[in-house]
Amino acid sequence: MLSTIAAAALPILVVTLALGGVAKLATVGRDTSPGALARLGPAVLMPERFARSAMIACSLVEFVLATGLLVVDHPVARWLPGVFFALATYVLWDLRRRRPDAGCGCFGDVSDAPVGLRSIGRAAALTVMAALVGADGVTGLPRVTVETAPWIGGGLALLLACSPEIDGVVSRLRRRVPCEQRPMPPARALSRLRGSAEWRAHAGSLLADEPSDMWRELCWRFFVFPARGDAEVVFAVDLGGRRPAVRAVVVGADGRIAGSDDHGDASLRESTPVSA
């Protein structure tokens, strides 16, 4: 049975190490507020100028450990993850005692909640899994079988139950920022525009690849492009939803919408509702 549990623990360890490394590198690559990295993980115990380097080093160690479990058939490669998680368990316990306000940083800035017993319990559970892998000598590419599938599911359920990050994700989804206040870089909205049918319909009449003017109103980003016939094409890109709507109108030199009456064109909304 221990061999089955060890075989089930191997893919869990590899995925956890890889996700931790990716999340840390993503956090380092983002623009964070001054001192934000110094409030995550063991970096709080060292000078702030070393926080970024410490997080990068930790992510690289996690990548090396995950790779070692997959491709290196040697006892050292199998036991090092156990040492890593055992050390992490001690560090988190010490961090909770010395800096109860700091986050564990296990998955970058997603793990910014103060270190609690759940984070420590997760590290301890991973230590036990890594010890089983090291003792049983499991290595190579993980294989999911009928025997290991229930243990993999149980191990993942245990880790999720010990992950305070889940609470943060649920809380953020419940308090999702309305689209009127949600940040959206103009370049991203422009990319959405260029992939739309409205863009393809008017692209042949445009005289420039870049907009001559742009602005935002609530949930819409507007782009103005010079067009043939002394006219302009105004595009409106909806900033909400996974499949954003795109509207377009052609405005003549006199400021009137081409092909419309005095009341304007209904294809471009004159006003937009505000989310509650």
NUFI-876525 format. One line per 5 residues: number of its first residue (from 1); their letters; for each residue x, y, z of N, C-alpha, C. Coordinates in nm, 2 decimals. Atoms other than C-alpha are relative to their C-alpha. Layout:
N
NUM) A) X Y Z X Y Z X Y Z | ...
# end
This chain:
276
1) MLSTI) 0.08 -0.12 0.00 0.00 0.00 0.00 0.09 0.13 0.00 | -0.08 -0.12 -0.01 0.28 0.24 0.08 0.06 0.03 -0.14 | -0.05 -0.02 0.13 0.42 0.19 -0.27 -0.11 0.07 -0.09 | 0.11 -0.06 0.07 0.08 0.29 -0.41 -0.02 0.15 0.04 | 0.01 -0.14 -0.05 0.06 0.60 -0.19 0.12 0.08 -0.05
6) AAAAL) -0.11 -0.07 0.05 0.41 0.70 -0.29 -0.01 0.03 -0.15 | 0.02 -0.03 0.14 0.33 0.66 -0.66 -0.11 0.11 -0.02 | 0.10 -0.11 0.01 0.02 0.88 -0.61 0.06 0.13 0.05 | -0.05 -0.13 -0.05 0.22 1.14 -0.42 0.10 0.07 -0.10 | -0.10 -0.05 0.09 0.48 1.18 -0.70 -0.06 0.11 -0.09
11) PILVV) 0.06 -0.11 0.08 0.25 1.38 -0.94 -0.04 0.12 0.08 | 0.04 -0.12 -0.08 0.12 1.59 -0.66 0.12 0.08 0.04 | -0.12 -0.08 -0.03 0.47 1.69 -0.56 0.05 0.08 -0.12 | -0.05 -0.07 0.12 0.57 1.77 -0.91 -0.08 0.12 -0.04 | 0.09 -0.11 0.03 0.27 1.98 -0.98 0.01 0.11 0.10
16) TLALG) -0.01 -0.10 -0.10 0.29 2.16 -0.65 0.13 0.08 -0.01 | -0.13 -0.07 0.02 0.66 2.25 -0.70 0.00 0.08 -0.12 | 0.00 -0.08 0.13 0.60 2.36 -1.06 -0.09 0.12 0.02 | 0.09 -0.11 -0.02 0.30 2.58 -0.97 0.06 0.10 0.10 | -0.06 -0.09 -0.09 0.49 2.73 -0.68 0.11 0.08 -0.07
21) GVAKL) -0.10 -0.07 0.07 0.78 2.82 -0.90 -0.05 0.10 -0.10 | 0.06 -0.09 0.10 0.57 2.97 -1.18 -0.07 0.12 0.07 | 0.07 -0.11 -0.07 0.36 3.17 -0.93 0.10 0.10 0.06 | -0.10 -0.10 -0.06 0.67 3.32 -0.76 0.06 0.08 -0.11 | -0.05 -0.08 0.10 0.82 3.42 -1.09 -0.10 0.10 -0.06
26) ATVGR) 0.11 -0.09 0.04 0.49 3.57 -1.20 -0.01 0.12 0.09 | 0.01 -0.10 -0.10 0.48 3.77 -0.88 0.12 0.10 -0.01 | -0.12 -0.09 0.02 0.84 3.90 -0.93 -0.01 0.08 -0.13 | 0.01 -0.07 0.13 0.76 4.00 -1.29 -0.11 0.11 0.00 | 0.10 -0.11 -0.01 0.46 4.21 -1.19 0.04 0.12 0.07
31) DTSPG) -0.03 -0.13 -0.07 0.47 4.57 -1.08 -0.07 0.00 0.13 | 0.07 0.00 -0.13 0.40 4.55 -0.71 0.03 0.13 0.08 | -0.03 -0.12 -0.08 0.38 4.82 -0.45 0.13 -0.02 0.08 | -0.13 0.00 -0.07 0.70 4.91 -0.27 -0.01 -0.08 0.13 | 0.00 0.08 -0.12 0.78 4.65 0.00 -0.09 -0.12 0.00
36) ALARL) 0.09 0.10 0.00 0.52 4.41 -0.11 0.06 -0.14 0.00 | -0.07 0.13 0.00 0.76 4.12 -0.18 0.06 -0.03 0.13 | -0.07 0.02 -0.13 0.93 4.18 0.16 -0.10 -0.05 0.10 | 0.10 0.05 -0.10 0.60 4.08 0.33 -0.05 -0.14 -0.04 | 0.04 0.13 0.04 0.59 3.74 0.17 0.11 -0.10 0.03
41) GPAVL) -0.09 0.11 -0.02 0.76 3.42 0.29 0.12 0.04 0.08 | -0.12 -0.02 -0.08 1.11 3.40 0.44 0.07 0.13 -0.03 | -0.06 -0.13 0.04 1.19 3.73 0.26 -0.02 0.10 0.11 | 0.02 -0.10 -0.11 1.05 3.91 0.57 0.11 -0.01 0.10 | -0.10 0.02 -0.10 1.34 3.78 0.77 0.14 0.05 -0.05
46) MPERF) -0.12 -0.05 0.05 1.60 3.94 0.55 -0.02 0.15 -0.05 | 0.02 -0.14 0.05 1.67 4.30 0.42 -0.09 0.00 -0.13 | 0.10 -0.01 0.11 1.41 4.42 0.17 0.07 0.00 -0.14 | -0.07 0.00 0.13 1.67 4.46 -0.11 0.02 -0.14 -0.05 | -0.02 0.13 0.05 1.71 4.09 -0.12 -0.13 -0.08 -0.02
51) ARSAM) 0.13 0.07 0.01 1.34 4.00 -0.13 -0.02 -0.06 -0.14 | 0.02 0.04 0.14 1.32 3.98 -0.51 0.09 -0.12 -0.03 | -0.10 0.11 0.03 1.64 3.77 -0.54 -0.04 -0.13 0.08 | 0.04 0.12 -0.08 1.51 3.54 -0.26 -0.11 -0.08 -0.06 | 0.12 0.07 0.07 1.18 3.47 -0.44 0.04 -0.07 -0.13
56) IACSL) -0.05 0.07 0.13 1.36 3.40 -0.77 0.08 -0.12 0.03 | -0.08 0.11 -0.04 1.60 3.17 -0.60 -0.09 -0.12 0.05 | 0.09 0.11 -0.05 1.32 2.98 -0.43 -0.08 -0.06 -0.11 | 0.07 0.06 0.12 1.13 2.94 -0.76 0.09 -0.09 -0.08 | -0.09 0.08 0.08 1.44 2.81 -0.93 0.03 -0.14 0.07
61) VEFVL) -0.01 0.13 -0.07 1.49 2.55 -0.65 -0.11 -0.09 -0.02 | 0.12 0.09 0.02 1.14 2.43 -0.69 0.00 -0.06 -0.14 | -0.01 0.06 0.13 1.19 2.39 -1.06 0.10 -0.11 -0.01 | -0.11 0.10 0.00 1.51 2.19 -1.00 -0.05 -0.12 0.07 | 0.05 0.11 -0.07 1.34 1.97 -0.75 -0.11 -0.08 -0.08
66) ATGLL) 0.10 0.06 0.09 1.04 1.90 -0.98 0.07 -0.08 -0.11 | -0.07 0.06 0.11 1.28 1.82 -1.27 0.07 -0.13 0.05 | -0.07 0.11 -0.05 1.48 1.59 -1.05 -0.08 -0.12 0.03 | 0.09 0.11 -0.02 1.18 1.39 -0.95 -0.04 -0.07 -0.13 | 0.04 0.06 0.13 1.10 1.33 -1.31 0.11 -0.07 -0.08
71) VVDHP) -0.10 0.05 0.10 1.43 1.26 -1.48 0.12 -0.06 0.07 | -0.13 0.05 -0.07 1.70 1.18 -1.21 -0.04 -0.12 0.08 | 0.02 0.13 -0.08 1.70 0.82 -1.08 0.12 -0.01 0.10 | -0.10 0.01 -0.10 1.91 0.88 -0.77 -0.06 0.04 0.14 | 0.06 -0.03 -0.13 1.83 0.88 -0.40 0.00 0.15 0.05
76) VARWL) -0.01 -0.14 -0.04 1.95 1.24 -0.35 -0.12 0.08 -0.06 | 0.11 -0.08 0.07 1.69 1.37 -0.61 -0.13 -0.04 0.06 | 0.12 0.04 -0.06 1.42 1.17 -0.43 -0.02 0.05 0.14 | 0.01 -0.05 -0.14 1.50 1.29 -0.08 0.01 0.15 0.01 | -0.01 -0.15 -0.01 1.57 1.66 -0.15 -0.13 0.07 0.01
81) PGVFF) 0.13 -0.07 -0.02 1.20 1.75 -0.19 -0.05 -0.02 0.15 | 0.04 0.02 -0.14 1.14 1.60 0.16 0.07 0.10 0.09 | -0.08 -0.10 -0.08 1.42 1.82 0.30 -0.05 0.14 -0.02 | 0.05 -0.13 0.03 1.28 2.12 0.12 -0.13 0.03 0.07 | 0.13 -0.02 -0.06 0.93 2.08 0.25 0.01 0.00 0.15
86) ALATY) -0.02 0.00 -0.14 1.05 1.99 0.60 0.05 0.14 0.05 | -0.05 -0.13 -0.03 1.25 2.31 0.60 -0.10 0.11 -0.01 | 0.11 -0.09 0.02 0.95 2.50 0.47 -0.09 0.00 0.11 | 0.09 0.01 -0.11 0.74 2.37 0.75 0.05 0.07 0.12 | -0.07 -0.07 -0.11 0.99 2.49 1.01 0.00 0.15 -0.02
91) VLWDL) 0.00 -0.15 0.03 1.02 2.83 0.84 -0.13 0.06 0.02 | 0.13 -0.05 -0.02 0.65 2.88 0.83 -0.04 0.01 0.15 | 0.03 0.00 -0.15 0.61 2.78 1.20 0.07 0.12 0.06 | -0.08 -0.11 -0.06 0.89 3.03 1.29 -0.06 0.13 -0.05 | 0.05 -0.12 0.06 0.74 3.29 1.06 -0.13 0.04 0.07
96) RRRRP) 0.13 -0.02 -0.07 0.40 3.26 1.23 0.03 0.06 0.14 | -0.03 -0.05 -0.14 0.56 3.32 1.57 0.07 0.13 0.00 | -0.08 -0.12 0.00 0.80 3.60 1.47 -0.07 0.12 -0.08 | 0.07 -0.10 0.08 0.59 3.78 1.20 -0.14 -0.05 -0.04 | 0.14 0.05 0.03 0.22 3.69 1.23 -0.07 0.08 -0.10
101) DAGCG) 0.07 -0.08 0.10 0.13 3.96 0.98 0.04 -0.04 -0.14 | -0.06 0.03 0.14 0.34 3.81 0.69 -0.07 -0.12 -0.06 | 0.05 0.12 0.08 0.21 3.58 0.42 0.10 -0.10 -0.03 | -0.10 0.11 0.02 0.37 3.25 0.34 0.07 0.02 -0.14 | -0.06 -0.02 0.14 0.44 3.35 -0.03 0.02 -0.13 -0.07
106) CFGDV) -0.02 0.13 0.06 0.41 2.98 -0.12 -0.04 0.00 -0.15 | 0.04 -0.02 0.14 0.23 3.07 -0.44 0.01 0.15 -0.04 | -0.02 -0.14 0.03 0.36 3.42 -0.48 -0.10 0.09 0.08 | 0.09 -0.09 -0.07 0.13 3.71 -0.40 -0.14 -0.05 0.02 | 0.13 0.07 -0.03 -0.17 3.48 -0.41 0.00 -0.04 0.15
111) SDAPV) -0.01 0.05 -0.14 -0.05 3.35 -0.07 0.04 0.12 0.09 | -0.04 -0.11 -0.08 -0.05 3.69 0.10 -0.07 0.01 0.14 | 0.07 0.01 -0.13 -0.28 3.59 0.39 0.10 -0.04 0.11 | -0.09 0.03 -0.11 -0.10 3.57 0.73 0.01 -0.15 0.02 | -0.03 0.14 -0.02 0.06 3.23 0.80 -0.09 -0.05 0.11
116) GLRSI) 0.08 0.07 -0.11 -0.18 3.00 0.99 0.03 -0.15 0.00 | -0.02 0.15 -0.01 -0.21 2.64 1.08 -0.03 -0.07 -0.13 | 0.03 0.07 0.13 -0.35 2.55 0.74 0.12 0.00 -0.09 | -0.12 -0.01 0.08 -0.04 2.67 0.56 0.11 -0.09 0.05 | -0.10 0.09 -0.07 0.18 2.49 0.81 -0.04 -0.15 -0.02
121) GRAAA) 0.04 0.13 0.02 -0.03 2.18 0.78 0.02 -0.05 -0.14 | -0.02 0.04 0.14 -0.01 2.18 0.40 0.15 -0.03 -0.02 | -0.14 0.03 0.01 0.37 2.20 0.42 0.04 -0.13 0.07 | -0.03 0.13 -0.07 0.38 1.91 0.67 -0.05 -0.11 -0.08 | 0.05 0.11 0.08 0.16 1.70 0.45 0.08 -0.02 -0.12
126) LTVMA) -0.10 0.02 0.11 0.39 1.76 0.15 0.13 -0.06 0.05 | -0.12 0.06 -0.05 0.68 1.67 0.37 -0.02 -0.15 0.01 | 0.03 0.15 -0.02 0.52 1.33 0.45 -0.01 -0.06 -0.14 | 0.01 0.06 0.13 0.44 1.27 0.08 0.14 -0.01 -0.06 | -0.14 0.00 0.05 0.80 1.36 -0.02 0.08 -0.11 0.07
131) ALVGA) -0.07 0.10 -0.07 0.93 1.13 0.25 -0.04 -0.14 -0.05 | 0.04 0.13 0.06 0.72 0.84 0.11 0.06 -0.03 -0.14 | -0.06 0.01 0.13 0.85 0.91 -0.24 0.15 -0.04 0.01 | -0.14 0.03 -0.02 1.21 0.91 -0.11 0.02 -0.14 0.05 | -0.02 0.14 -0.06 1.17 0.59 0.09 -0.03 -0.11 -0.09
136) DGVTG) 0.04 0.10 0.09 1.00 0.40 -0.18 0.08 0.00 -0.13 | -0.09 -0.01 0.12 1.24 0.51 -0.46 -0.08 0.02 -0.12 | 0.08 -0.03 0.12 0.96 0.63 -0.69 0.07 0.11 -0.08 | -0.05 -0.11 0.09 1.09 0.83 -0.99 -0.06 -0.02 -0.14 | 0.04 0.01 0.14 1.02 0.89 -1.36 -0.14 0.08 -0.01
141) LPRVT) 0.12 -0.07 0.04 0.71 1.03 -1.53 -0.12 -0.06 0.08 | 0.11 0.06 -0.08 0.40 1.00 -1.30 -0.10 -0.07 -0.09 | 0.10 0.07 0.07 0.14 0.75 -1.41 -0.12 -0.02 0.09 | 0.12 0.02 -0.08 -0.22 0.75 -1.30 -0.06 -0.13 -0.04 | 0.06 0.14 0.02 -0.36 0.40 -1.26 -0.13 -0.01 0.09
146) VETAP) 0.12 0.02 -0.08 -0.68 0.26 -1.10 0.04 0.00 0.14 | -0.04 0.01 -0.14 -0.49 0.20 -0.78 0.04 0.14 0.06 | -0.05 -0.13 -0.06 -0.33 0.55 -0.75 -0.10 0.11 -0.02 | 0.10 -0.11 0.03 -0.63 0.76 -0.88 -0.07 0.04 0.13 | 0.07 -0.04 -0.13 -0.82 0.75 -0.54 0.10 0.07 0.10
151) WIGGG) -0.10 -0.06 -0.09 -0.50 0.84 -0.35 0.04 0.14 -0.05 | -0.03 -0.13 0.06 -0.42 1.12 -0.59 -0.12 0.10 0.03 | 0.12 -0.09 -0.03 -0.78 1.26 -0.54 0.00 0.04 0.15 | 0.00 -0.03 -0.15 -0.75 1.23 -0.16 0.11 0.09 0.03 | -0.11 -0.09 -0.03 -0.41 1.40 -0.16 -0.03 0.14 -0.04
156) LALLL) 0.03 -0.13 0.05 -0.53 1.69 -0.37 -0.11 0.06 0.09 | 0.10 -0.05 -0.09 -0.84 1.72 -0.15 0.06 0.05 0.13 | -0.07 -0.04 -0.13 -0.62 1.74 0.16 0.07 0.13 -0.02 | -0.07 -0.13 0.02 -0.40 2.01 0.01 -0.09 0.12 -0.02 | 0.10 -0.10 0.02 -0.70 2.21 -0.11 -0.06 0.05 0.13
161) ACSPE) 0.06 -0.03 -0.13 -0.85 2.19 0.24 0.10 0.08 0.09 | -0.10 -0.07 -0.08 -0.52 2.32 0.38 0.05 0.13 -0.07 | -0.05 -0.11 0.08 -0.49 2.60 0.13 -0.08 0.13 0.03 | 0.08 -0.13 -0.03 -0.60 2.95 0.26 -0.02 0.08 -0.13 | 0.01 -0.08 0.13 -0.55 3.08 -0.10 -0.14 -0.02 -0.06
166) IDGVV) 0.14 0.03 0.05 -0.89 2.91 -0.19 -0.10 0.10 0.06 | 0.09 -0.09 -0.06 -1.07 3.14 0.05 0.02 0.14 -0.06 | -0.02 -0.13 0.07 -0.90 3.45 -0.11 -0.06 0.00 -0.14 | 0.05 0.00 0.14 -1.00 3.34 -0.46 -0.15 0.01 0.00 | 0.14 0.00 -0.01 -1.36 3.28 -0.35 -0.05 0.14 0.04
171) SRLRR) 0.04 -0.14 -0.04 -1.37 3.62 -0.18 0.01 0.10 -0.11 | -0.01 -0.10 0.11 -1.24 3.80 -0.48 -0.11 -0.02 -0.11 | 0.11 0.02 0.10 -1.50 3.63 -0.71 -0.13 0.06 0.05 | 0.12 -0.06 -0.06 -1.77 3.74 -0.47 -0.01 0.15 -0.01 | -0.01 -0.15 0.00 -1.65 4.10 -0.46 0.06 0.05 -0.13
176) RVPCE) -0.06 -0.03 0.13 -1.57 4.12 -0.83 -0.03 0.15 -0.03 | 0.02 -0.14 0.03 -1.51 4.48 -0.94 -0.08 0.01 -0.12 | 0.08 -0.02 0.12 -1.77 4.61 -1.18 0.08 0.05 -0.12 | -0.09 -0.04 0.12 -1.65 4.67 -1.54 0.03 0.14 -0.01 | -0.02 -0.14 0.01 -1.69 5.04 -1.50 0.13 0.04 0.08
181) QRPMP) -0.11 -0.03 -0.08 -1.41 5.03 -1.24 0.12 -0.09 -0.03 | -0.10 0.10 0.03 -1.21 4.74 -1.38 0.11 0.06 -0.09 | -0.10 -0.05 0.09 -0.87 4.84 -1.52 0.01 -0.09 -0.13 | -0.02 0.07 0.13 -0.82 4.75 -1.89 0.09 0.08 -0.08 | -0.09 -0.08 0.08 -0.51 4.86 -2.08 -0.05 0.03 -0.14
186) PARAL) 0.05 -0.03 0.14 -0.59 5.03 -2.41 0.05 -0.10 -0.10 | -0.06 0.09 0.09 -0.36 4.79 -2.59 -0.08 -0.13 0.00 | 0.08 0.13 0.00 -0.57 4.49 -2.48 -0.13 0.02 -0.07 | 0.12 -0.03 0.07 -0.89 4.66 -2.59 0.02 0.01 -0.15 | -0.03 -0.01 0.14 -0.73 4.74 -2.92 0.02 -0.14 -0.07
191) SRLRG) -0.02 0.13 0.05 -0.63 4.38 -2.96 -0.13 -0.07 -0.02 | 0.13 0.05 0.01 -0.99 4.28 -2.90 -0.07 0.05 -0.13 | 0.06 -0.07 0.12 -1.10 4.53 -3.17 0.05 -0.07 -0.13 | -0.06 0.04 0.12 -0.86 4.40 -3.43 -0.03 -0.15 -0.03 | 0.04 0.14 0.03 -0.99 4.04 -3.39 -0.15 -0.01 -0.02
196) SAEWR) 0.14 0.00 0.01 -1.35 4.15 -3.44 -0.05 0.00 -0.15 | 0.06 -0.01 0.14 -1.58 4.13 -3.75 -0.02 0.14 -0.04 | 0.01 -0.15 0.04 -1.64 4.51 -3.73 0.13 0.05 -0.05 | -0.13 -0.05 0.05 -1.27 4.57 -3.77 0.03 -0.05 -0.14 | -0.02 0.05 0.13 -1.25 4.34 -4.07 -0.09 0.07 -0.11
201) AHAGS) 0.09 -0.07 0.10 -1.55 4.51 -4.23 0.04 0.14 -0.04 | -0.04 -0.14 0.03 -1.40 4.86 -4.21 0.15 0.01 -0.02 | -0.15 -0.01 0.01 -1.02 4.78 -4.23 0.04 0.05 -0.13 | -0.04 -0.04 0.13 -1.01 4.84 -4.60 -0.01 0.15 -0.03 | 0.02 -0.14 0.02 -1.12 5.20 -4.57 0.08 0.09 0.10
206) LLADE) -0.08 -0.08 -0.10 -0.89 5.30 -4.28 0.13 0.05 -0.07 | -0.13 -0.06 0.05 -0.59 5.53 -4.36 0.11 -0.02 0.09 | -0.11 0.02 -0.10 -0.39 5.44 -4.05 -0.02 -0.12 0.08 | 0.01 0.12 -0.08 -0.31 5.14 -3.84 -0.02 0.03 0.15 | 0.01 -0.04 -0.14 -0.31 5.33 -3.51 -0.11 0.11 0.01
211) PSDMW) 0.11 -0.09 -0.02 -0.60 5.53 -3.37 0.05 0.15 0.01 | -0.04 -0.14 -0.02 -0.59 5.91 -3.39 -0.05 0.06 0.13 | 0.05 -0.04 -0.13 -0.79 5.94 -3.07 -0.06 -0.12 0.07 | 0.06 0.11 -0.08 -0.91 5.71 -2.79 -0.05 0.06 0.13 | 0.04 -0.04 -0.13 -1.10 5.75 -2.47 -0.09 -0.12 0.06
216) RELCW) 0.08 0.10 -0.06 -1.30 5.54 -2.22 -0.12 0.07 0.07 | 0.12 -0.04 -0.07 -1.66 5.58 -2.10 -0.06 -0.12 0.06 | 0.06 0.11 -0.07 -1.77 5.34 -1.83 0.05 -0.14 -0.05 | -0.04 0.13 0.04 -1.76 4.99 -1.98 0.04 -0.01 -0.15 | -0.04 0.00 0.14 -1.66 5.10 -2.33 0.13 0.08 -0.02
221) RFFVF) -0.12 -0.06 0.05 -1.33 5.19 -2.49 -0.03 0.04 -0.14 | 0.02 -0.05 0.13 -1.36 5.41 -2.80 0.13 0.03 -0.07 | -0.12 -0.02 0.09 -1.11 5.43 -3.09 -0.05 0.07 -0.12 | 0.03 -0.08 0.12 -1.11 5.68 -3.37 0.11 -0.02 -0.11 | -0.10 0.02 0.11 -0.94 5.60 -3.71 -0.04 0.08 -0.12
226) PARGD) 0.03 -0.08 0.12 -0.91 5.83 -4.01 -0.04 -0.10 -0.11 | 0.05 0.09 0.10 -1.09 5.68 -4.31 -0.01 0.08 -0.14 | 0.01 -0.06 0.13 -1.13 5.75 -4.68 -0.12 0.09 -0.01 | 0.11 -0.09 0.01 -1.36 6.02 -4.80 -0.02 0.10 0.10 | 0.00 -0.10 -0.11 -1.26 6.27 -4.53 -0.10 -0.04 0.11
231) AEVVF) 0.09 0.05 -0.11 -1.44 6.06 -4.27 0.08 -0.07 0.11 | -0.06 0.07 -0.11 -1.36 5.88 -3.95 -0.09 -0.12 0.04 | 0.07 0.12 -0.05 -1.45 5.53 -3.82 0.02 0.00 0.15 | 0.00 0.01 -0.14 -1.54 5.52 -3.45 -0.04 -0.14 0.04 | 0.02 0.14 -0.06 -1.51 5.18 -3.28 -0.03 0.01 0.15
236) AVDLG) 0.03 0.01 -0.15 -1.66 5.10 -2.94 0.02 -0.14 0.04 | -0.03 0.13 -0.04 -1.52 4.80 -2.76 -0.05 -0.02 0.14 | 0.05 0.03 -0.13 -1.71 4.65 -2.47 0.11 -0.06 0.09 | -0.11 0.05 -0.08 -1.47 4.59 -2.18 -0.04 -0.11 0.10 | 0.04 0.10 -0.09 -1.68 4.34 -1.99 -0.03 -0.13 -0.08
241) GRRPA) 0.04 0.13 0.06 -1.74 3.97 -2.06 0.12 -0.07 -0.08 | -0.11 0.07 0.07 -1.53 3.70 -2.23 -0.01 0.02 -0.15 | 0.02 -0.02 0.14 -1.69 3.77 -2.57 -0.05 0.15 -0.02 | 0.04 -0.14 0.00 -1.69 4.15 -2.58 -0.07 0.05 -0.13 | 0.06 -0.05 0.12 -1.92 4.33 -2.82 0.08 0.12 -0.06
246) VRAVV) -0.07 -0.11 0.07 -1.77 4.57 -3.08 -0.10 0.07 -0.09 | 0.09 -0.08 0.09 -1.97 4.85 -3.25 0.09 0.10 -0.08 | -0.07 -0.09 0.09 -1.86 5.08 -3.53 -0.10 0.09 -0.07 | 0.08 -0.09 0.09 -2.00 5.39 -3.71 0.10 0.08 -0.08 | -0.08 -0.09 0.09 -1.86 5.61 -3.99 -0.06 0.14 0.02
251) VGADG) 0.03 -0.14 -0.02 -1.86 5.98 -3.91 0.06 0.09 -0.11 | -0.05 -0.09 0.11 -1.84 6.24 -4.19 0.07 0.12 0.05 | -0.07 -0.12 -0.04 -1.65 6.56 -4.19 -0.09 0.11 0.07 | 0.09 -0.09 -0.07 -1.96 6.75 -4.08 -0.05 -0.05 0.14 | 0.03 0.05 -0.13 -1.98 6.54 -3.77 -0.13 -0.09 0.01
256) RIAGS) 0.12 0.08 0.01 -2.29 6.35 -3.89 0.04 -0.15 -0.03 | -0.03 0.14 0.03 -2.30 5.97 -3.89 -0.05 -0.04 -0.14 | 0.03 0.04 0.14 -2.29 5.84 -4.24 -0.11 -0.10 -0.01 | 0.11 0.09 0.02 -2.61 5.68 -4.36 -0.10 -0.01 0.11 | 0.10 0.00 -0.11 -2.82 5.78 -4.06 -0.08 0.13 -0.01
261) DDHGD) 0.08 -0.12 -0.01 -3.09 6.03 -3.98 0.05 0.09 0.11 | -0.05 -0.09 -0.10 -3.07 6.31 -3.74 0.01 -0.06 0.14 | -0.01 0.06 -0.14 -3.11 6.08 -3.44 0.12 -0.09 0.02 | -0.12 0.09 -0.02 -2.79 5.89 -3.51 -0.02 -0.14 -0.03 | 0.00 0.14 0.03 -2.71 5.53 -3.56 -0.02 -0.08 0.12
266) ASLRE) 0.02 0.08 -0.12 -2.84 5.27 -3.32 0.11 -0.10 0.03 | -0.10 0.10 -0.02 -2.54 5.05 -3.37 0.10 0.04 0.10 | -0.09 -0.05 -0.10 -2.34 5.27 -3.14 -0.08 0.06 0.11 | 0.09 -0.04 -0.11 -2.50 5.32 -2.81 0.04 0.15 0.04 | -0.02 -0.14 -0.05 -2.55 5.68 -2.69 0.03 0.00 0.15
271) STPVS) -0.02 0.01 -0.14 -2.54 5.57 -2.33 0.01 -0.14 0.04 | -0.02 0.14 -0.04 -2.44 5.26 -2.13 -0.05 -0.01 0.14 | 0.04 0.01 -0.14 -2.60 5.13 -1.81 0.12 -0.02 0.09 | -0.10 0.02 -0.10 -2.40 5.13 -1.49 -0.03 -0.12 0.08 | 0.02 0.12 -0.08 -2.35 4.81 -1.30 -0.03 0.04 0.14
276) A) 0.04 -0.03 -0.14 -2.50 4.80 -0.95 0.12 -0.02 0.09
# end
